[in-house]
């Protein structure tokens, strides 16, 4: 167990290193107003903290830097809650001040604001379409031979595609078809739409719509919904401003990983509520060995739908980033839930 003095020194070293990105020496620690110990006493405790694995000594430096174990202890035991400043609250409110009606727009805007606020990379995992359910279908004619088919999900997501309208289908048949589709398919998970259309809905169309075979042909593969999530990124170039990533090869490896959507989706999926902090090797990904990932989930209508996160160096402003991510995830949940009820 660390002594109270060691806790103060560890806290001071982590804070100073986060701010300066330079190894911290005993003399600079002794000059802090909240530290009353002599440089010699501080050096002894720094040596003990290094032996315990909380600090590391870079080559050719008299100072120390936090180890991943040190960061972990700092995050779990030493952080005080961060209260957003007026400017930070204004930045977050900007996400919700615009009249945004589509979930995807909200997610994209959130990613941009988050990266701008933190100067790190923001990652936002959008709702998984595979698990969404159908709320509404519209077919809007573009002319005599084509129309736009619009699917609106219970998460507020909108999918649209152009379809061909057979000559045998008039406006009244198209209207009856849309009414039947909405009556029979509302609330059905997207991945079950095609099966439901071919079985139950086809029988209803046969009974109420002439040339129903042409209707089925028109709909074709429109309801083939593949399992898909989308990761939105912002601020990838922020990496270049961090001294830890002056090594171009290190940056390249990390950016290449961010292009692997399947892996990033897996990393961002979380069954847990609240803030999650993974430091360095805790990410179980070599490309992230020098990074920390802070995430929080958001929900729509009480259902866990996605994740927002910040990726930065292990020398991250944990207290501030945790406060921003926590606040944004809660506000995002409120906004999306409101959109859900308004739709």
C-alpha atoms as a printed R data frame, in Angstrom:
    type eleno elety resid chain resno       x       y       z
1   ATOM     1    CA   UNK     A     1   0.000   0.000   0.000
2   ATOM     2    CA   UNK     A     2   1.341   3.418  -0.903
3   ATOM     3    CA   UNK     A     3   1.960   6.016   1.784
4   ATOM     4    CA   UNK     A     4   0.168   9.332   1.708
5   ATOM     5    CA   UNK     A     5   3.415  11.008   0.647
6   ATOM     6    CA   UNK     A     6   3.946   8.540  -2.196
7   ATOM     7    CA   UNK     A     7   0.377   9.123  -3.362
8   ATOM     8    CA   UNK     A     8   0.978  12.880  -3.479
9   ATOM     9    CA   UNK     A     9   4.230  12.431  -5.386
10  ATOM    10    CA   UNK     A    10   2.730   9.956  -7.857
11  ATOM    11    CA   UNK     A    11  -0.208  12.288  -8.436
12  ATOM    12    CA   UNK     A    12   2.146  15.226  -9.005
13  ATOM    13    CA   UNK     A    13   4.351  13.299 -11.438
14  ATOM    14    CA   UNK     A    14   1.421  12.089 -13.510
15  ATOM    15    CA   UNK     A    15  -0.084  15.596 -13.641
16  ATOM    16    CA   UNK     A    16   3.217  17.207 -14.611
17  ATOM    17    CA   UNK     A    17   4.039  14.604 -17.244
18  ATOM    18    CA   UNK     A    18   0.595  14.855 -18.813
19  ATOM    19    CA   UNK     A    19   1.095  18.601 -19.115
20  ATOM    20    CA   UNK     A    20   4.750  18.722 -20.239
21  ATOM    21    CA   UNK     A    21   5.461  15.356 -21.934
22  ATOM    22    CA   UNK     A    22   8.898  15.597 -20.290
23  ATOM    23    CA   UNK     A    23  10.332  13.306 -17.576
24  ATOM    24    CA   UNK     A    24   9.669  14.776 -14.141
25  ATOM    25    CA   UNK     A    25  12.506  15.339 -11.645
26  ATOM    26    CA   UNK     A    26  12.455  15.674  -7.879
27  ATOM    27    CA   UNK     A    27  13.405  19.367  -7.969
28  ATOM    28    CA   UNK     A    28  10.453  20.357 -10.139
29  ATOM    29    CA   UNK     A    29   8.114  18.369  -7.881
30  ATOM    30    CA   UNK     A    30   9.477  20.092  -4.765
31  ATOM    31    CA   UNK     A    31   8.593  23.507  -6.262
32  ATOM    32    CA   UNK     A    32   4.894  22.726  -6.416
33  ATOM    33    CA   UNK     A    33   2.726  24.545  -3.890
34  ATOM    34    CA   UNK     A    34   1.005  21.335  -2.806
35  ATOM    35    CA   UNK     A    35   4.317  19.563  -2.083
36  ATOM    36    CA   UNK     A    36   6.258  20.397   1.118
37  ATOM    37    CA   UNK     A    37   8.927  17.676   0.968
38  ATOM    38    CA   UNK     A    38  12.602  18.143   0.187
39  ATOM    39    CA   UNK     A    39  14.079  17.034  -3.164
40  ATOM    40    CA   UNK     A    40  16.028  14.298  -1.346
41  ATOM    41    CA   UNK     A    41  12.874  12.873   0.246
42  ATOM    42    CA   UNK     A    42  11.079  13.044  -3.092
43  ATOM    43    CA   UNK     A    43  13.949  11.233  -4.833
44  ATOM    44    CA   UNK     A    44  13.763   8.408  -2.333
45  ATOM    45    CA   UNK     A    45  10.015   8.015  -2.807
46  ATOM    46    CA   UNK     A    46  10.421   8.208  -6.579
47  ATOM    47    CA   UNK     A    47  12.919   5.367  -6.405
48  ATOM    48    CA   UNK     A    48  10.480   3.336  -4.302
49  ATOM    49    CA   UNK     A    49   7.629   4.065  -6.739
50  ATOM    50    CA   UNK     A    50   9.848   2.951  -9.602
51  ATOM    51    CA   UNK     A    51  10.709  -0.270  -7.781
52  ATOM    52    CA   UNK     A    52   6.999  -0.882  -7.189
53  ATOM    53    CA   UNK     A    53   6.324  -0.450 -10.917
54  ATOM    54    CA   UNK     A    54   4.403   2.835 -10.796
55  ATOM    55    CA   UNK     A    55   7.160   4.903 -12.436
56  ATOM    56    CA   UNK     A    56   9.738   4.350 -15.160
57  ATOM    57    CA   UNK     A    57  13.076   6.028 -15.779
58  ATOM    58    CA   UNK     A    58  13.748   6.808 -19.433
59  ATOM    59    CA   UNK     A    59  17.280   6.338 -20.689
60  ATOM    60    CA   UNK     A    60  19.643   9.286 -20.198
61  ATOM    61    CA   UNK     A    61  17.193  11.136 -17.967
62  ATOM    62    CA   UNK     A    62  17.236  11.903 -14.277
63  ATOM    63    CA   UNK     A    63  13.475  12.271 -14.228
64  ATOM    64    CA   UNK     A    64  10.682   9.709 -14.138
65  ATOM    65    CA   UNK     A    65   7.557   9.101 -16.159
66  ATOM    66    CA   UNK     A    66   4.430   7.150 -15.175
67  ATOM    67    CA   UNK     A    67   4.247   3.482 -16.170
68  ATOM    68    CA   UNK     A    68   1.014   1.930 -17.371
69  ATOM    69    CA   UNK     A    69   0.584   0.603 -13.845
70  ATOM    70    CA   UNK     A    70   1.036   4.152 -12.574
71  ATOM    71    CA   UNK     A    71  -1.590   5.505 -14.946
72  ATOM    72    CA   UNK     A    72  -3.958   2.704 -13.931
73  ATOM    73    CA   UNK     A    73  -3.590   3.541 -10.249
74  ATOM    74    CA   UNK     A    74  -3.976   7.242 -11.015
75  ATOM    75    CA   UNK     A    75  -7.226   6.680 -12.933
76  ATOM    76    CA   UNK     A    76  -8.695   4.250 -10.408
77  ATOM    77    CA   UNK     A    77  -7.728   5.997  -7.179
78  ATOM    78    CA   UNK     A    78  -6.510   9.566  -7.589
79  ATOM    79    CA   UNK     A    79  -8.790  11.268 -10.110
80  ATOM    80    CA   UNK     A    80 -11.309  13.827  -8.903
81  ATOM    81    CA   UNK     A    81 -14.507  14.422 -10.911
82  ATOM    82    CA   UNK     A    82 -14.100  16.974 -13.681
83  ATOM    83    CA   UNK     A    83 -16.678  19.740 -13.804
84  ATOM    84    CA   UNK     A    84 -17.055  21.058 -17.314
85  ATOM    85    CA   UNK     A    85 -16.063  24.658 -17.910
86  ATOM    86    CA   UNK     A    86 -18.477  27.127 -19.485
87  ATOM    87    CA   UNK     A    87 -16.665  26.746 -22.827
88  ATOM    88    CA   UNK     A    88 -16.860  22.946 -22.669
89  ATOM    89    CA   UNK     A    89 -20.580  23.060 -21.901
90  ATOM    90    CA   UNK     A    90 -21.035  25.444 -24.827
91  ATOM    91    CA   UNK     A    91 -19.167  23.064 -27.156
92  ATOM    92    CA   UNK     A    92 -21.340  20.111 -26.125
93  ATOM    93    CA   UNK     A    93 -24.540  22.153 -26.382
94  ATOM    94    CA   UNK     A    94 -23.567  23.010 -29.954
95  ATOM    95    CA   UNK     A    95 -24.226  19.372 -30.857
96  ATOM    96    CA   UNK     A    96 -27.802  19.683 -29.728
97  ATOM    97    CA   UNK     A    97 -28.553  23.248 -30.748
98  ATOM    98    CA   UNK     A    98 -28.981  22.422 -34.431
99  ATOM    99    CA   UNK     A    99 -32.233  20.898 -35.612
100 ATOM   100    CA   UNK     A   100 -30.765  17.505 -36.387
101 ATOM   101    CA   UNK     A   101 -33.334  14.798 -37.042
102 ATOM   102    CA   UNK     A   102 -31.267  11.832 -38.225
103 ATOM   103    CA   UNK     A   103 -29.262   9.676 -35.860
104 ATOM   104    CA   UNK     A   104 -26.336   9.435 -38.270
105 ATOM   105    CA   UNK     A   105 -26.065  13.233 -38.424
106 ATOM   106    CA   UNK     A   106 -26.035  13.452 -34.639
107 ATOM   107    CA   UNK     A   107 -23.288  10.810 -34.437
108 ATOM   108    CA   UNK     A   108 -21.103  12.511 -37.054
109 ATOM   109    CA   UNK     A   109 -21.476  15.895 -35.376
110 ATOM   110    CA   UNK     A   110 -20.687  14.395 -31.969
111 ATOM   111    CA   UNK     A   111 -17.464  12.871 -33.313
112 ATOM   112    CA   UNK     A   112 -16.303  16.221 -34.698
113 ATOM   113    CA   UNK     A   113 -17.053  18.145 -31.516
114 ATOM   114    CA   UNK     A   114 -15.439  15.494 -29.328
115 ATOM   115    CA   UNK     A   115 -12.148  15.530 -31.252
116 ATOM   116    CA   UNK     A   116 -12.089  19.336 -31.308
117 ATOM   117    CA   UNK     A   117 -12.670  19.521 -27.552
118 ATOM   118    CA   UNK     A   118  -9.977  17.023 -26.606
119 ATOM   119    CA   UNK     A   119  -7.385  17.317 -29.418
120 ATOM   120    CA   UNK     A   120  -7.368  13.514 -29.608
121 ATOM   121    CA   UNK     A   121  -9.054  11.050 -31.972
122 ATOM   122    CA   UNK     A   122 -12.764  10.569 -31.427
123 ATOM   123    CA   UNK     A   123 -14.478   7.296 -32.314
124 ATOM   124    CA   UNK     A   124 -18.236   6.847 -32.286
125 ATOM   125    CA   UNK     A   125 -19.850   3.495 -32.949
126 ATOM   126    CA   UNK     A   126 -23.211   4.051 -34.588
127 ATOM   127    CA   UNK     A   127 -26.300   1.943 -33.912
128 ATOM   128    CA   UNK     A   128 -26.196  -1.598 -35.275
129 ATOM   129    CA   UNK     A   129 -28.685  -1.696 -38.111
130 ATOM   130    CA   UNK     A   130 -28.941  -5.467 -37.889
131 ATOM   131    CA   UNK     A   131 -30.681  -5.205 -34.522
132 ATOM   132    CA   UNK     A   132 -32.882  -2.221 -35.393
133 ATOM   133    CA   UNK     A   133 -36.570  -2.668 -36.164
134 ATOM   134    CA   UNK     A   134 -38.683  -1.165 -38.896
135 ATOM   135    CA   UNK     A   135 -40.801   1.843 -37.976
136 ATOM   136    CA   UNK     A   136 -42.051   3.050 -41.325
137 ATOM   137    CA   UNK     A   137 -41.883   2.387 -45.076
138 ATOM   138    CA   UNK     A   138 -42.465   4.957 -47.778
139 ATOM   139    CA   UNK     A   139 -42.425   4.582 -51.555
140 ATOM   140    CA   UNK     A   140 -42.177   7.929 -53.341
141 ATOM   141    CA   UNK     A   141 -42.655   7.825 -57.141
142 ATOM   142    CA   UNK     A   142 -40.021   9.633 -59.182
143 ATOM   143    CA   UNK     A   143 -41.871   9.112 -62.456
144 ATOM   144    CA   UNK     A   144 -43.781   6.381 -64.230
145 ATOM   145    CA   UNK     A   145 -41.039   3.789 -63.965
146 ATOM   146    CA   UNK     A   146 -39.084   4.440 -60.754
147 ATOM   147    CA   UNK     A   147 -39.500   5.385 -57.101
148 ATOM   148    CA   UNK     A   148 -37.510   5.843 -53.922
149 ATOM   149    CA   UNK     A   149 -38.125   3.236 -51.236
150 ATOM   150    CA   UNK     A   150 -37.428   4.643 -47.766
151 ATOM   151    CA   UNK     A   151 -37.018   2.534 -44.629
152 ATOM   152    CA   UNK     A   152 -37.067   4.320 -41.255
153 ATOM   153    CA   UNK     A   153 -35.887   2.322 -38.227
154 ATOM   154    CA   UNK     A   154 -36.818   2.589 -34.575
155 ATOM   155    CA   UNK     A   155 -33.428   4.242 -33.971
156 ATOM   156    CA   UNK     A   156 -34.256   7.052 -36.386
157 ATOM   157    CA   UNK     A   157 -31.900   5.762 -39.060
158 ATOM   158    CA   UNK     A   158 -33.038   6.214 -42.645
159 ATOM   159    CA   UNK     A   159 -32.174   3.866 -45.515
160 ATOM   160    CA   UNK     A   160 -33.251   4.688 -49.049
161 ATOM   161    CA   UNK     A   161 -32.807   3.196 -52.499
162 ATOM   162    CA   UNK     A   162 -34.204   3.593 -55.980
163 ATOM   163    CA   UNK     A   163 -36.493   0.832 -57.259
164 ATOM   164    CA   UNK     A   164 -38.092   0.157 -60.635
165 ATOM   165    CA   UNK     A   165 -41.898   0.250 -60.839
166 ATOM   166    CA   UNK     A   166 -43.460  -2.269 -63.263
167 ATOM   167    CA   UNK     A   167 -45.872  -0.826 -65.831
168 ATOM   168    CA   UNK     A   168 -48.680  -2.978 -64.422
169 ATOM   169    CA   UNK     A   169 -48.560  -1.226 -61.024
170 ATOM   170    CA   UNK     A   170 -50.668   1.933 -60.799
171 ATOM   171    CA   UNK     A   171 -50.730   4.570 -58.046
172 ATOM   172    CA   UNK     A   172 -53.618   2.948 -56.122
173 ATOM   173    CA   UNK     A   173 -51.861  -0.442 -56.072
174 ATOM   174    CA   UNK     A   174 -48.690   1.226 -54.874
175 ATOM   175    CA   UNK     A   175 -50.586   2.960 -52.080
176 ATOM   176    CA   UNK     A   176 -52.267  -0.292 -50.968
177 ATOM   177    CA   UNK     A   177 -48.884  -2.003 -51.006
178 ATOM   178    CA   UNK     A   178 -47.321   0.636 -48.761
179 ATOM   179    CA   UNK     A   179 -50.238   0.407 -46.319
180 ATOM   180    CA   UNK     A   180 -49.944  -3.382 -46.127
181 ATOM   181    CA   UNK     A   181 -46.173  -3.239 -45.683
182 ATOM   182    CA   UNK     A   182 -46.461  -0.768 -42.817
183 ATOM   183    CA   UNK     A   183 -49.289  -2.716 -41.180
184 ATOM   184    CA   UNK     A   184 -47.506  -6.060 -41.357
185 ATOM   185    CA   UNK     A   185 -43.848  -5.093 -40.977
186 ATOM   186    CA   UNK     A   186 -43.811  -2.342 -38.377
187 ATOM   187    CA   UNK     A   187 -41.674  -3.433 -35.422
188 ATOM   188    CA   UNK     A   188 -40.078  -6.330 -37.309
189 ATOM   189    CA   UNK     A   189 -36.262  -6.527 -36.948
190 ATOM   190    CA   UNK     A   190 -34.580  -5.541 -40.193
191 ATOM   191    CA   UNK     A   191 -32.871  -8.876 -40.645
192 ATOM   192    CA   UNK     A   192 -36.286 -10.624 -40.597
193 ATOM   193    CA   UNK     A   193 -37.932  -8.362 -43.185
194 ATOM   194    CA   UNK     A   194 -37.169 -10.456 -46.249
195 ATOM   195    CA   UNK     A   195 -38.442 -13.678 -44.676
196 ATOM   196    CA   UNK     A   196 -41.618 -11.958 -43.404
197 ATOM   197    CA   UNK     A   197 -42.209 -10.417 -46.830
198 ATOM   198    CA   UNK     A   198 -41.957 -13.759 -48.630
199 ATOM   199    CA   UNK     A   199 -44.260 -15.568 -46.232
200 ATOM   200    CA   UNK     A   200 -46.961 -13.618 -44.418
201 ATOM   201    CA   UNK     A   201 -46.933 -10.357 -46.429
202 ATOM   202    CA   UNK     A   202 -46.926 -12.098 -49.807
203 ATOM   203    CA   UNK     A   203 -50.197 -13.832 -48.906
204 ATOM   204    CA   UNK     A   204 -51.832 -10.530 -47.926
205 ATOM   205    CA   UNK     A   205 -50.619  -8.843 -51.114
206 ATOM   206    CA   UNK     A   206 -52.015 -11.730 -53.160
207 ATOM   207    CA   UNK     A   207 -55.446 -11.153 -51.624
208 ATOM   208    CA   UNK     A   208 -55.576  -7.358 -51.938
209 ATOM   209    CA   UNK     A   209 -53.326  -6.194 -54.780
210 ATOM   210    CA   UNK     A   210 -53.592  -7.085 -58.449
211 ATOM   211    CA   UNK     A   211 -50.401  -8.287 -60.108
212 ATOM   212    CA   UNK     A   212 -48.939  -8.906 -56.678
213 ATOM   213    CA   UNK     A   213 -46.171 -10.973 -58.318
214 ATOM   214    CA   UNK     A   214 -44.953  -7.769 -59.945
215 ATOM   215    CA   UNK     A   215 -45.003  -6.085 -56.543
216 ATOM   216    CA   UNK     A   216 -42.800  -8.843 -55.134
217 ATOM   217    CA   UNK     A   217 -40.521  -8.501 -58.123
218 ATOM   218    CA   UNK     A   218 -40.397  -4.715 -57.596
219 ATOM   219    CA   UNK     A   219 -39.363  -5.074 -53.971
220 ATOM   220    CA   UNK     A   220 -36.761  -7.628 -55.035
221 ATOM   221    CA   UNK     A   221 -33.732  -7.464 -52.751
222 ATOM   222    CA   UNK     A   222 -34.799  -4.176 -51.143
223 ATOM   223    CA   UNK     A   223 -35.149  -5.881 -47.766
224 ATOM   224    CA   UNK     A   224 -31.803  -7.662 -47.817
225 ATOM   225    CA   UNK     A   225 -30.282  -5.986 -44.781
226 ATOM   226    CA   UNK     A   226 -26.750  -6.979 -43.945
227 ATOM   227    CA   UNK     A   227 -25.382  -6.801 -40.444
228 ATOM   228    CA   UNK     A   228 -23.589  -3.496 -40.291
229 ATOM   229    CA   UNK     A   229 -22.298  -1.030 -37.794
230 ATOM   230    CA   UNK     A   230 -20.494   2.143 -38.664
231 ATOM   231    CA   UNK     A   231 -17.568   3.741 -36.878
232 ATOM   232    CA   UNK     A   232 -17.312   7.502 -37.253
233 ATOM   233    CA   UNK     A   233 -13.900   9.079 -36.724
234 ATOM   234    CA   UNK     A   234 -12.706  12.618 -36.318
235 ATOM   235    CA   UNK     A   235  -9.332  14.155 -35.543
236 ATOM   236    CA   UNK     A   236  -7.006  11.447 -36.855
237 ATOM   237    CA   UNK     A   237  -4.400  14.091 -37.661
238 ATOM   238    CA   UNK     A   238  -4.426  15.128 -33.986
239 ATOM   239    CA   UNK     A   239  -1.996  12.244 -33.485
240 ATOM   240    CA   UNK     A   240   0.678  14.211 -35.281
241 ATOM   241    CA   UNK     A   241   0.560  16.916 -32.592
242 ATOM   242    CA   UNK     A   242   1.479  14.442 -29.846
243 ATOM   243    CA   UNK     A   243   5.209  14.056 -29.121
244 ATOM   244    CA   UNK     A   244   4.756  10.303 -28.578
245 ATOM   245    CA   UNK     A   245   3.857   9.942 -32.245
246 ATOM   246    CA   UNK     A   246   6.740  11.705 -33.952
247 ATOM   247    CA   UNK     A   247   7.721   8.265 -35.205
248 ATOM   248    CA   UNK     A   248   5.970   8.013 -38.577
249 ATOM   249    CA   UNK     A   249   6.041   4.197 -38.525
250 ATOM   250    CA   UNK     A   250   4.207   4.191 -35.194
251 ATOM   251    CA   UNK     A   251   1.576   6.553 -36.599
252 ATOM   252    CA   UNK     A   252   1.187   4.447 -39.739
253 ATOM   253    CA   UNK     A   253   0.542   1.268 -37.736
254 ATOM   254    CA   UNK     A   254  -2.086   3.028 -35.642
255 ATOM   255    CA   UNK     A   255  -3.840   4.645 -38.605
256 ATOM   256    CA   UNK     A   256  -3.875   1.327 -40.471
257 ATOM   257    CA   UNK     A   257  -5.620  -0.254 -37.493
258 ATOM   258    CA   UNK     A   258  -8.256   2.482 -37.523
259 ATOM   259    CA   UNK     A   259  -9.058   1.483 -41.112
260 ATOM   260    CA   UNK     A   260  -9.978  -2.071 -40.043
261 ATOM   261    CA   UNK     A   261 -13.664  -1.541 -39.345
262 ATOM   262    CA   UNK     A   262 -14.383  -5.068 -38.083
263 ATOM   263    CA   UNK     A   263 -11.660  -4.864 -35.435
264 ATOM   264    CA   UNK     A   264 -12.629  -1.351 -34.389
265 ATOM   265    CA   UNK     A   265 -16.281  -2.342 -34.074
266 ATOM   266    CA   UNK     A   266 -15.257  -5.253 -31.848
267 ATOM   267    CA   UNK     A   267 -13.084  -2.971 -29.704
268 ATOM   268    CA   UNK     A   268 -15.832  -0.398 -29.277
269 ATOM   269    CA   UNK     A   269 -18.632  -2.835 -28.458
270 ATOM   270    CA   UNK     A   270 -19.120  -2.978 -24.727
271 ATOM   271    CA   UNK     A   271 -21.740  -4.752 -22.622
272 ATOM   272    CA   UNK     A   272 -20.969  -2.394 -19.741
273 ATOM   273    CA   UNK     A   273 -22.571   0.917 -18.867
274 ATOM   274    CA   UNK     A   274 -20.580   3.879 -17.667
275 ATOM   275    CA   UNK     A   275 -17.015   4.940 -18.382
276 ATOM   276    CA   UNK     A   276 -14.448   2.351 -19.446
277 ATOM   277    CA   UNK     A   277 -10.723   3.207 -19.478
278 ATOM   278    CA   UNK     A   278  -8.222   0.907 -21.183
279 ATOM   279    CA   UNK     A   279  -4.588   1.896 -20.870
280 ATOM   280    CA   UNK     A   280  -1.836   0.733 -23.218
281 ATOM   281    CA   UNK     A   281  -1.570  -3.039 -23.319
282 ATOM   282    CA   UNK     A   282  -4.969  -3.405 -21.643
283 ATOM   283    CA   UNK     A   283  -6.373  -2.817 -25.147
284 ATOM   284    CA   UNK     A   284  -4.918  -6.208 -26.192
285 ATOM   285    CA   UNK     A   285  -3.830  -4.672 -29.471
286 ATOM   286    CA   UNK     A   286  -0.202  -4.017 -30.355
287 ATOM   287    CA   UNK     A   287  -1.081  -0.911 -32.359
288 ATOM   288    CA   UNK     A   288  -2.606   0.591 -29.191
289 ATOM   289    CA   UNK     A   289   0.264  -0.268 -26.842
290 ATOM   290    CA   UNK     A   290   1.093   3.418 -26.440
291 ATOM   291    CA   UNK     A   291  -2.510   4.596 -26.365
292 ATOM   292    CA   UNK     A   292  -5.381   4.883 -23.947
293 ATOM   293    CA   UNK     A   293  -8.999   4.424 -24.993
294 ATOM   294    CA   UNK     A   294 -11.796   5.991 -22.962
295 ATOM   295    CA   UNK     A   295 -15.333   4.951 -23.884
296 ATOM   296    CA   UNK     A   296 -18.925   5.283 -22.719
297 ATOM   297    CA   UNK     A   297 -22.096   3.777 -24.138
298 ATOM   298    CA   UNK     A   298 -25.243   5.584 -25.233
299 ATOM   299    CA   UNK     A   299 -28.748   4.234 -25.637
300 ATOM   300    CA   UNK     A   300 -31.946   4.972 -27.523
301 ATOM   301    CA   UNK     A   301 -35.302   4.308 -25.926
302 ATOM   302    CA   UNK     A   302 -33.553   2.474 -23.103
303 ATOM   303    CA   UNK     A   303 -31.721   0.137 -25.476
304 ATOM   304    CA   UNK     A   304 -27.915   0.093 -25.648
305 ATOM   305    CA   UNK     A   305 -27.140   1.271 -29.171
306 ATOM   306    CA   UNK     A   306 -23.536   2.401 -29.487
307 ATOM   307    CA   UNK     A   307 -20.350   3.777 -27.983
308 ATOM   308    CA   UNK     A   308 -18.454   7.038 -27.992
309 ATOM   309    CA   UNK     A   309 -14.750   7.061 -27.306
310 ATOM   310    CA   UNK     A   310 -11.497   9.001 -27.272
311 ATOM   311    CA   UNK     A   311  -8.182   7.515 -28.360
312 ATOM   312    CA   UNK     A   312  -4.999   9.293 -27.371
313 ATOM   313    CA   UNK     A   313  -1.551   8.696 -25.901
314 ATOM   314    CA   UNK     A   314  -1.246   7.050 -22.494
315 ATOM   315    CA   UNK     A   315  -0.147  10.538 -21.439
316 ATOM   316    CA   UNK     A   316  -3.740  11.651 -21.744
317 ATOM   317    CA   UNK     A   317  -5.709  14.273 -19.834
318 ATOM   318    CA   UNK     A   318  -7.721  11.513 -18.159
319 ATOM   319    CA   UNK     A   319  -9.677  13.687 -15.760
320 ATOM   320    CA   UNK     A   320 -10.900  16.103 -18.424
321 ATOM   321    CA   UNK     A   321 -11.518  13.487 -21.116
322 ATOM   322    CA   UNK     A   322 -13.476  11.242 -18.748
323 ATOM   323    CA   UNK     A   323 -15.641  14.208 -17.757
324 ATOM   324    CA   UNK     A   324 -16.313  15.198 -21.372
325 ATOM   325    CA   UNK     A   325 -17.050  11.641 -22.557
326 ATOM   326    CA   UNK     A   326 -19.321  10.941 -19.594
327 ATOM   327    CA   UNK     A   327 -21.319  14.141 -20.084
328 ATOM   328    CA   UNK     A   328 -21.610  13.715 -23.845
329 ATOM   329    CA   UNK     A   329 -22.738  10.082 -23.606
330 ATOM   330    CA   UNK     A   330 -25.539  11.051 -21.205
331 ATOM   331    CA   UNK     A   331 -26.612  14.055 -23.277
332 ATOM   332    CA   UNK     A   332 -26.467  11.971 -26.460
333 ATOM   333    CA   UNK     A   333 -28.738   9.396 -24.853
334 ATOM   334    CA   UNK     A   334 -31.250  12.116 -23.934
335 ATOM   335    CA   UNK     A   335 -31.220  13.646 -27.412
336 ATOM   336    CA   UNK     A   336 -31.536  10.373 -29.286
337 ATOM   337    CA   UNK     A   337 -34.268   9.163 -26.952
338 ATOM   338    CA   UNK     A   338 -36.181  12.387 -27.666
339 ATOM   339    CA   UNK     A   339 -35.741  11.854 -31.407
340 ATOM   340    CA   UNK     A   340 -36.934   8.282 -30.919
341 ATOM   341    CA   UNK     A   341 -40.163   9.429 -29.257
342 ATOM   342    CA   UNK     A   342 -40.748  12.200 -31.800
343 ATOM   343    CA   UNK     A   343 -40.351   9.911 -34.824
